[in-house]
Amino acid sequence: MGKQLGGINGPYQGKVGKVVGYQWRGQWVVRAAAEEFHDAKSEKQLEQRGRFKASVAFAARLRDILQIGLKQSAQKAHKTEYNYFQMINNSCLAWDGENLVVDYPNLKLSEGPVAPVGFTHVECGMTSDELVIAFEKNPEHRNCNGNDKVFVAAVNAAHCEAVLSLPVYRRMGSITLGLPTHWEGEEVHLYGFVQDNAGRCSESVYINFMGVTRSEKGVKGSERTNESDEYDENHENNESYENPGTERNGAGGGGGKGGGDDGN
């Protein structure tokens, strides 16, 4: 039975006939009521349910990343960031009957029209749980802004955990990422993307796949660098370097303040 809200012309909640009224993302909507459902629990049904449940749980662990990298795309598609993530990564998420199998190198954590940076190499930081990732500011020589914000994320497959760096400006050329101490000896996948002042993002880039180990000198791992052209100083005029300054970054979610408008 439906319940009228806000008077005769207001929305309603509950079932009325063959439709159901409910609130979704701050809006009152209606949908068709579910027909009689026969749960055969076939092999394909169970496989799909297991895959869907595991995919949702995996996306939830990436919440801080997806709320930045996929926010605008998800809004345009009238989906949540979780649902949009599953849609664009459908071919990267498989189910082996017991566990979710993820194609990490092809996973998309952000998308958009912003010019990317070119991640080049990963080095040990000042402490044992830091990585410093260097990048070229504008390898594609596109219009961009030096105040665009660069993020790096690390995903631990074994623990199904993720961390997101604080942002740095595009013009800075490197970013530091802190890793949890309990990730010692675990495989880590690194991704990077850029966000402009309007909230638009670039396509995420798979930077590196490495096994994390620790010594007195810090974090070590096998490194795979991206191949990209050298940064051409003749194209530096395509970038706007306003309000010079520095911004400290480290592990954890969150965003920083970046000034200036996108040059696109």
Stockholm file with secondary structure:
# STOCKHOLM 1.0

chainA/1-264         MGKQLGGINGPYQGKVGKVVGYQWRGQWVVRAAAEEFHDAKSEKQLEQRGRFKASVAFAARLRDILQIGLKQSAQKAHKTEYNYFQMINNSCLAWDGENLVVDYPNLKLSEGPVAPVGFTHVECGMTSDELVIAFEKNPEHRNCNGNDKVFVAAVNAAHCEAVLSLPVYRRMGSITLGLPTHWEGEEVHLYGFVQDNAGRCSESVYINFMGVTRSEKGVKGSERTNESDEYDENHENNESYENPGTERNGAGGGGGKGGGDDGN
#=GR chainA/1-264 SS CCEECSSTTSCEEEEETTEEEEEETTEEEEEECCCCCCCCCCHHHHHHHHHHHHHHHHHHHTHHHHHHHSHHHHHHTTCCHHHHHHHHTGGGEEECSSSEEECGGGCCSCCCSSCCCEEEEEEECSSTTEEEEEEESCTTCCCEETTCEEEEEEEETTTTEEEECCCEEGGGCEEEEECCGGGTTCEEEEEEEEECTTSCBCCCEEEEEEECEEETTEEECCCCCCCCCCCCGGGGGGEECCSCCCCCCCSSSCCCCCCSCCCC
#=GC SS_cons         CCEECSSTTSCEEEEETTEEEEEETTEEEEEECCCCCCCCCCHHHHHHHHHHHHHHHHHHHTHHHHHHHSHHHHHHTTCCHHHHHHHHTGGGEEECSSSEEECGGGCCSCCCSSCCCEEEEEEECSSTTEEEEEEESCTTCCCEETTCEEEEEEEETTTTEEEECCCEEGGGCEEEEECCGGGTTCEEEEEEEEECTTSCBCCCEEEEEEECEEETTEEECCCCCCCCCCCCGGGGGGEECCSCCCCCCCSSSCCCCCCSCCCC
//
